[in-house]
Amino acid sequence: MALPEVDPAQYDAQLQSKSARLQQMLAKFSAPELEVFSSPPKHYRMRAEFRTWHDEDELHYVMFQPGSKHDKVFLSECPMVSERIHSVMFALLEALKAQKELRYRLFQVDFLSTLSGELLVSLLYHRAIGAEWEAAVRPLRERFAIDIVGRSRKHKTVLDRDFVLETLNIRGRDYQFKQTENSFTQPNAEVNRKMITWALAVTDEVQKRSDLLEFYCGNGNFTLPLAQNFRRVLATEISKESVRSAEYNIAVNAIDNIDVLRMPSEDLVQVLRGEKETRKVAGLDLAACDFQTVFVDPPRAGLDAQTVSQVAEYPTILYISCNPETLVDNLESLCRTHQIERCALFDQFPYTHHMEAGVFLRRRTE
């Protein structure tokens, strides 16, 4: 995590600058006016990772300036993290420092929190940890009301859960999401709620009896709420842990029209084209599916050429991007057949140059 300068007095100005930049990037595609969704100006990150710095018996959180492995900054406060993380992180560091068994060769502390106040802390070591470490750390679980994971090479100790349960209210309905340690989750929960709500709004007008195809579904963050707008949803994800979380989330939210496949998007593309067979789709009547909409939320590298070609075959496309530069590259191809009907900026990462973007495209009729 880079070290932004959190200054709420400058927040509106930095958001306006981002908005102008993204609108300019999308102008070549005749994009409509950008919808802009702001972040809380402080305490917006629900997960954070900090390296530790040892100075004899002293222990500090340290971060490094972007692009540098040596220009370190010692932290005495951290206004970008959630209030729950901030209320615990420095007192926890003092408690770790006080015991050699807990501080010795500790090199990183990770935090994962929720809007409801759950907190999971992962302690990473450059040494083996065992029963003595567990006995020393367990009182901290009770003291701070946290779950704790200890990690060393090829070893993981869990006290007592390695996940948190987040509840997001989306358009009047509560959705519960299992978010697992060391797996991807959206870092800014309030902006995430706005992203999901926007995705629902832009797909409200699609044909209700059609089906949704989703690539890169993660733990079902978008999948579960979007399912209400479609007959069925077929989603793919390559992370085993994310698929497990998605399946848990589908069950706990009692949603019965979603199928999640653990396979690369490229493989599903080949299956849908009849170029590949796999037992992973056994029991799914793909021939009966009427995929009118495709949803993609790819990694920073964007969509590969094969997936872009497949995505372009569907009448409507919903694309969430964490890297507008690769989004623009993909739009160069997609806008040959589709036009942007709505576009949005989601300020997931305030005070940084990073932007999260959303575009909704519909196939051209002329």
C-alpha angles and dihedrals in degrees: 000000000000119000110250123189103244108212114155090194088065097041099097092048094051091048091051089051092052091047092053091048095051093044088053092049091053096041094092088063093054089246118184123242112307118251109220125206117191132211129227103271092230138027095019104136115091093186131037140166125212131187116220128228122208123209105176102291094348121100127195140178108240135187130187129228113252112281095013132101093186108037095090130180122204112220125226093161136011113198095177095068123083118276089247092056093043092051091057111028102080097039088049090052090054090051092050092047091053093064123056091206090061101038100040109113093344104155106170142022120199126194130199118182140171137217088250092058105259115144133193120189124196119199115200122201139191089215140052117281126199146146095330091053092047092051091050096047100042095080088058090060090060095039095054098027091236139132115238134207121191118202132190130153109314091344135100129181119191126202101205113313133013093206143052128221113231123194118205122186108216117183092333099317125102116226121192119213128190107218114192128209114258092017128107119270130162105270099211109056098187093050089044090059089052091049093052092046091051091049089053092048095052092048095046088092098052120105105283095213094054127093134245126227114201130189123196096016097168111188092342096270092152097017098070099051093039091056090079090067096054142053092233137355125213111193134180133204132166100205111094093206093049091051090051090050091047091052090048091049093049090052098044091049092048095233113157106181101070129095119188121199124195100221139104116273088238091060094049089050089057091047092051090050091051091244096116139032126208136170088228090083094047110135094022114113095214092169089064093052118106103202105190095154133043124195123200130182101171131181120266092281090067125214123333118236094258093053092046088055091050094045091053090062093071124084095230129031129193112195125184113187133190090190117047091191093065089039089059090049090054092045090058086071101031095051091061087075103017138046128216111250098174135009134182145187117219113194098217093152112040120197092020133092091245118113134189113209137187130199130181115201133189127197114262115251099199 
